[in-house]
Amino acid sequence: MQPVLNIDDVKRVEVALTRAGVSVSELMHRAGFAAAREAIELGDVDNVVVLVGLGNNGGDGWVAAEALHGRGVNVRVVSPIDPDSLTGDLAHQVALSAVRAGVPVTVGPSRDELSELLATADVVLDCMLGTGFRGEVRPPFDIWIECVNACPARVVSVDVPSGLSAQTGRAMGACVVADMTVTMLSLKPGLLADDGRDVCGAIVVAPLAEQTERLVANEDPIAWRTDLADYLDAVPTRTASVDKYSRGSVLVVGGSRLYTGAAIMAARAAARMGAGYVTLAMPASAAAVAQTHLLEIPVVPLSEDPEGVLTADAREVVRKLAERSSAVLVGPGMRSSGGCSAVVSALLETSVPLVVDADGLNCISRLTNGELSKYPEVIRRDAPLVLTPHRGELGRLVGCPDGVSTLVGQLDAAREIVWADGGSELVVVAKGTATACVSVEKAVLPKPGPAALATAGSGDVLAGMMASILAQHAGEDADWALLAAYVCEVHAYAGSLAVERVGSRAVMAGDVIDVIGIAADALDEHVAFPDGFDAE
């Protein structure tokens, strides 16, 4: 797994490295060399333009320019001021070194001059604004960024694309759209979510020193980004000695007269993810509709009120069904009435692995007055519990009715819940442009899927898949956060396969369901044979 550090933690790692004998000057030189190396490895690089700012990020660019010049590359630095006028001691030193080495410099070009220069470049190195940037981009860098984004060259950003907050993942205005980002020491949260997903391109981490891995780990990373090999122990073991019950049985509780589709999709997704037996329990009027869509999945009608929403009378039937199941999902399309809250409460009291999604989460919010962390006993249980809120639902659970707006916000809110609970059986799958699977022990960031997954029903599909994998691992002492991340990656890959079939704008949740099995098989093969070897 790759560690993810907050910006302040990265600064502490830099200080720790200097104390370990790696000077700030040496770090800058290694960062510049790393950027130059990645630029060269893009191939067919004869002409490079390096855009530098006034701080240490610009210093990295001066070092990179001198390194490229030494390799015979035709390189030119573009600076907002004369190198002699730089006020930062280190940036000033490396700039003068590059000039003495013969690197040509263009100072303060007009828009037209810069555009003409960039038109001749094979690669542009973006070293304007570093990880300390926040707010809106000021002149001349806003104009420079526009010129970079309009030029045909490949763009490599150093540490973070200029204009992007490496902490929040937000760009308030102009922002470089890079083909590659070479980030130093560790991943930062803003590179992985929101605007960062659109502008970073391929991300390469340059550790810079042999002590970096240890020092980064010492800073207690806010999250860990997964690699496929990390899922080796999470992939379900394949065996021919199975029947439909040993593959796990899932009960889905949800739906209402107005929203029948969510529960239907969740049940189908649970089956496609490999559960041997799936049952759907929903209000009687919705059950009649569901039965016409589900041939392989039995549908149990439950008591309902005049609006077609579950009543409290349904809880005993649901409890008995749950006790015969390997795992339960509650929430999709259910609404959040008093009767629905009673059903959710009854399921929380069982000893069956449980996934709570959608209106099930809103019921928990209702039961805790929107302050779940103050009432952890509501969800405290001995069996696995997975909560799957999107940013709005997560905010309602922790007293932020407007929701959370960043990956860091997701992580903070999810930790507030799991730390209040304190149990190792709880995982919060905080969904967003990047999804975080958070347990009391760690936070795991699975690779995200395509934007096409931002469609109605996608979350219901994920919840059904999550319940299915819990059923298949029922009774095990599993790493539930990692297992949840594995499900998210299967869901993400299924989204990519659906895009290939119907196009990025046409994907509906049903398209994702249809390729879950193919996605799971492909991901499992990559996990088991990462170098491309097959079982034969």
Secondary structure, 3 states (H helix, E strand, C coil): CEEECCHHHHHHHHHHHHHCCCCHHHHHHHHHHHHHHHHHCCCCCCEEEEEECCCHHHHHHHHHHHHHHHCCCEEEEEECCCHHHCCCHHHHHHHHHHHHCCCCEEECCCHHHHHHHHCCCCEEEEECCCCCCCCCCCCCHHHHHHHHHHCCCEEEEECCCCCCCCCCCCCCCCCCCCCEEEEECCECHHHCCCHHHHHCCEEEEECCCCCHHHHHHHCCCCEEECCHHHHCCCCCCCCCCCCCCCCCEEEEECCCCCCCHHHHHHHHHHHHCCCCEEEEEEEHHHHHHHHCCCCCCCEEEECECCCCCECHHHHHHHHHHHHCCCEEEECCCCCCCHHHHHHHHHHHCCCCCEEECCHHHHHHHHHCCCEHHHCHHHCCCCCCEEECCEHHHHHHHECCCCCCCCHHHHHHHHHHHHHHHCCCCEEEEEECCCCEEECCCCEEECCCCCHHHCCCCHHHHHHHHHHHHHHHCCCCCCCHHHHHHHHHHHHHHHHHHHHHHHCCCCCCHHHHHHCHHHHHHHHHHHHHCCCCCCCC
